[in-house]
């Protein structure tokens, strides 16, 4: 079964989440009542497919009857295309941008009827487009707690060129055999007219699977109209132009569509028009319409069946209890399989009549008569308020969102309607990387939490950076209890707010619950025991204590800065200076400065770490911890000053992917000059201009971190993990200790490397044969042959990075073969070492068979790392990082879109990640500061024109409407001296 308002891409359903990881999930389809797996080749469309805000163009379809065509012309003026966003995950709905259909039911008040799963239970923003291409903003004013309908409202004065008309709701005209038309936004293409004939009017509500919205306790109408994604909320009209039903869902394996009767929407509309509350009553029982023969098998007596058949000759059966929620008004009184006979003496045969009675008697006790196994039983049951068990508020804290468990989720798993529900499990409460919702939190810091208010009180008392145990369950498996220690992060995720729905304004009102968290608890010195590596060979005794040089590194990255794909990571680092507390670790685990780092000793003690140095191209980072806080015998290994060569024997000690320590005797198979392959779809940091130690050892390639040491324990190389082209691809190679020694010596002198420069080009090795054919003279070949130690090769320019805006391009050209730098032959990557300290280098190169002398500037690496991030309209902006420049020849602007949320204006209006914003309202924005100044002048709820350039240098222009209530502009800036990040928010 697929709800036509459900989200899908190219016909394959998936849910879109706010964290940058858009994981595909299994869609559920139902043909009749049978659950099946979705067909990935289905042609069904999508509510989430981004489309331009263009109104559909009328197209005649179906019958050629003059009466039908005349009616359709009138209906079309009432039908609207809805472009909307659910701006936060809440209850059963995830954050997304989508499209659907609605139609005007009150032209004076500007009321539009559509589906509940379109309006959504949570925050909503959107606009509608009429047939004449006029668009107006809409606000949500009602969504039914159970049934799949809701109302949007617009200001009628905003519609200037169209005479507004409305459709009348006539539920009684929905009859078997009635010819109908579904008039809606079919598959996001255009307004289409789909024909069908009503075949059933008493179908049970379709089931779309667990942990999503489902209608229940109502009949559905069935027809074959083949509606697809985007048609949710379409009116189903007869030949007189009366709306007899509301399009809601359909089957992915047949042309069958399911329509909601409009009896309950009509009653709700009348309440709104008369300024009366829309009362909704319930006893927390799910009923199913069962045919008489099945009712008799449950124990319905022949006399009761005869009475029902005589009272309701057109009905096929009775309502039978399918599910009774624990703790509800009917718990212990009604049981599964009970047939409903009457309420307050009135015989019942339809869902509609049950709704009518309960909605008018909220808070009262009514007499329910049921039959159970041939016995007639009567019970007094108090009617509860359905709105009371439908959440209308949520809390955002530590990167996650929470609300009280709803009736919708509880009924899917037969749970009491109580508990703290995780509607968006991210940040500190990311219990699973695959599943972000469906968790019920039971205790935090060993204190019980049963509702939202208790949760708020408890979170106020937890200090920032605290580690606390949490117990929780997943609603799909309440047998399994989980315990996890979480890290309370309220410095990156600063928001601690309560959001409450306001149906008057149509927006959710935010209230800050705590301005600042309690400060972190100060760490105290602690001790831990290292278990030395056991060796049977006494000659390996110096190696046994090297385990004291390894520490576990845990990193937490709150955003997708620099397009780094992982938010959480665990690896190992090597202590290079135990006295001052410096650790070397791969940039695979510490990609940039915008992260939290934890250094774990002996898998026992964790201390906060600080990123103090990021090497611009050799793929390592330096972390600092406070050595006064660790009493354990941490040791830094002795460092060799002799580089490894091919054929050298060494001993390997490292940690594999299971974080287990392993050892092996190895031999260096090669020392190669290479670059890690780039990800052109999402440029990010990678190792370049490397002189890497390679090993032909299966064991070492299972390890992300390790060291190569001599028998006396002297360190020869660091074994590091290098992030490759894809997220799953990681190269494991050795970095010779001599390549790191200059930086280590500065650190040991208590000096953080500051004046580090590099060439903004990549080099690749070529053979002598290739060099000869490209014009390298024999005299140079002879020089290289005389000085070669391991292999004879040349280095050729493989890529030249794009200069920053306003800077001159590098004089090197792709294909240049480098002969010497500053008078020294360039035999390998280490021979470029002068670039680290010199502003200008003299290159001798072969270009097009000519020898040239070039003055090549190096660049200051201090400006390469990201130190400013801007969040604007759901887009994450930063200066183009080094990974972007390496893959481009020209940077259009230094306003680079690195990521976007799945629900903000950036997504809704078509901003694409990995692109550049060059102008705001035709004002040039070369730098991030220019952009921030420009957008600060733009009022809320107004359109802004953006000119953009894609990564492939294709220009485009889009318009975007700001929404500062849900997406304020936030600027995060890092102070280079202190390393601290500060946040400044505007337009909130």
C-alpha positions, 0 to 999 in steps of 0.5 A: 500500500502506498499513500499518494502523499507518501515520499518517494524518488523515482518510484521507490519510496524512502524517507528523508531525514534532517541529518545529511544522511538520506538512507533508503528504507523499505516501503510497505505496500498492501493489496487489499489487506495483504502486506507486500514489499514495494515494487522498486520498478513501480511508476508511482510518483512522489510527494517529495520530488522537488518541483518548481512552484508552477501551477498545473496547466489544465488538461482535459481527460477522460469522458468526452461528455459535454456535461463532464467537460463543463463540470470539470471547467468549474471544478478546476478553479477550486483545485490547488497544487500544494507545495509544502514542508514539514519542517521538523520530525514529529510523531509519525512524520519525518521532516521533508519537502513535498507536494500534494493537492487540495481544493477550496471548500469555503471561498469566503474564509479561504479554507482548503481541504486536503489530507492529514498526512499533508497538513501533518501533525507537526510544524508546516509551511507551504503555499498553494498554486491556483489554476491561473498560476497565482500562489498564496501562502497557507497555514494549517488550522486543523488536522484530524487526530485519526482520519486522513483529512485536514484544513489549510487556510489562505488570505482571500485578499491575496488572490487577485486574478481568479474568481474563487469558487468552492466545491460542496461536500456531499458524502451521500452521493458516493454510491457503488457504480457512480462514475467519478473523476479525480481532479488533482496534481498527479505525479507532480506533472500537471493537473490531470483528470483521472476517471473511475467508477466506485466499486466499494463504499465499505472497505476497511481503512488501508494500512501503510505499515508501522511507524507512520500515519494510518487512518482507522475506524472508518470506511473507505471508498474504493475505485480504479483510477490509477492516481499516483504521488502528488494526488493526495488531497484531490477531490473525487467528484461526480458528474454534477461537480459535487465532491463525494470523497477525498483521494487518500491512498492507493495500491502500488501493484494495482490500479486501485485507489482508496478514498476517504468519505467526506462525512467527517470533513463536512462536519469539521468544516461546519464547526469551523464555519460556526466557530465551534470546537471540533470535538472528537471522542474515543474509547481507544478501541480499533474496530474492523468491519467484518462480514456476518459469516465471520462475525458468527465465527466469533460468536455472533448469535443467529438472532443478533445477525437476523436483527442486524440484517433486518435493520441494515439491509444494505450492510454486509456485517458488523463492527468487531473489536480488533485492538483495545489499548492497555490503560484506555477507557475500554481496557478490561471491558471490551475484548478482541473479537467482540461484536458491537451491537449498540451504543446507548440503545442505538444499533450500530453497523457503521463507523460513521455513526460511531464517530457521530455519537462519540464526538457529541458525548466527550466526557460522558458515560455511554452504554455499549452492548457487545456480543462475545461468544454468544453472550450479550454484555453491557458496559458503561464506558467514559468517552475520552477526548481524542485531542488529549492523546494527540500531541501538540508540543515537542521539545528540542534538546541536544540535537534530538526531538521528543514528544509524548507518545501519541495514539497513532504510534501506540495503536500500531503496537498495542501500547498504553498512550503514555511515555516519552517518544523520540521523534528525531533520534539525533545528536546525543540521542542517536540510538541508531544510525539507521533508525532515528524514530520509534524509541521510547526513553524509560530512564535518563541518568538512572531516573525514570522519565514517563512524559515530556514534562519530567524529561524537561525537568531532568535535562535542566539538571544535567551539565553539558558534556556529561555522560549519563546512562539511558535505558530505552526500548523500540516500540516494535520490540518492547521485549528488548531493553537497551542501555546506552551511555550518551554524551550530553552535547549542548554546546554545538546543539544549543537549542533547548526549546519547547514548541507548541502548536498554535492553530490561530497563527498556523505556526508553532510557538517556541519557548526557550526552556533554559538559556545555558546548560549547567557547566561541565563538571571539572575532570579530576586526575585518574589512573588506569592499568595498561595490559602489556602485549604478551610475547613468548620471544624474549627479544620482543620485550621492548615492544610489549610496552608499546600498548601504552602509546596507543589511545582510543580517539572518539570524535563527534561532528555535529554538522556535515562541514567539509562534506565529511560523511561521518558524524561519529567515529572511533579509531586509535591514535599514537601518543607522540609526546606523553609529557605535553599530551600530544596524540597523532591520529588519522584525519579519517577520524578527525577531519576538521576543527568543528568537532568534539574529541575524546581521548580514551586511555586503556579503554578506561578513562576518557579525557576531552581532547583539542584539535591543535594541528591539521596537516594540509595534505599528509592526512594526520591530525594532532590532538592535545589532552591535559597530561596532568589528568591522567595518572596512568603510565602513558609512554611516547615511543622513541622515534627513528630519523631514518626513512623506511625503504623497500625490503626493510623488515619491521614489526606491526602493532595495530588495532583492527576494525573490531578494535582488537590489538593485533601484531605481525612481522612484516616487510615493506613491499613498496614506498610509493608516491601517490594521491588518494582518489577524489570523490567528485560528487562530494569533494572532501579532504583526502591525502595528497602528495604522499610518500606512502609505505605499503605492505603486502600483509592481509592483517595490516589491511584490516587495521585502521591504526597502527605503527611499524617499529624496529625490534628495539621499539623505535617507531619507523612509521604510522599506519593510518586510514585514508578516506577514499572515493566512497564512504565505504572505501578506506585505504590503509598505508604507512606514513614514515615518521621522518615525514612527521618529525619536523612537526613533532619537534615543534610540538615538543618545544611547546610550539604549535606549527604556525608558518606551514606552507604548501604547493597548491598542486598534486603530483603523480609519478610517471616512468622514465619511458613516459618522461622520455616520450614527453621530452625529458632530455637524456642528460636529466634522465642520467642525473635521475638514474645516478641519484635513484635509490629504490626506483627511477621515476619522474613526478608530473603535475596531476592537478593544479588547485583553483586559486582563492577568489582574487588570487592569481593562478599557479604557474604550473600546468597539468602535465608538467614534468618536474625536474628540480625544485630550488636546485634539487632533483625531485625524485619523490614527494619528500623532495618538495619539502622546501615548500613548507618554509619558503614563499617562492620556489624555483621549479625546472619543468618540462612542458611540451618538450621544452625546459622551463624555469618557473617561480612557483609560490606556495600558499599559507595553510592557515587559511585552508581549514574551515573557520566559519560556517553559516546556516541559512534557510536550511543550507549549510554554507562555508568557504570552499575547503581544500578538497573543493579547490583541488578539483576545480580550475576556478572558484566562482564564489567563496559562498559554498553550499556544502549541505542542506536539510531535508525540510528547509527553504533551501530544499523546497526552492531548489538549492543544490549542495556542492554549488556556489552562491554568487549573487543575492538580489543581484548583489555580488557576494564574493565572500561569506561576510558579504553574503551574511551582510546581504541576507541580513537586509532581507525581511522574513517571509519575502522572496530573495533572488539567488544566482548560483553556479554549480560545481560543473560551472553551470549558472542558474537563478532561483528564488527562495522565500525566507522563513526565519521563524523555523530557519534563523540565520546562524553564524559559527566562527572559530577564533584561530588563537584560542580555538574556540567557536562562537555562535551568533544568531540573527533574524530569529 
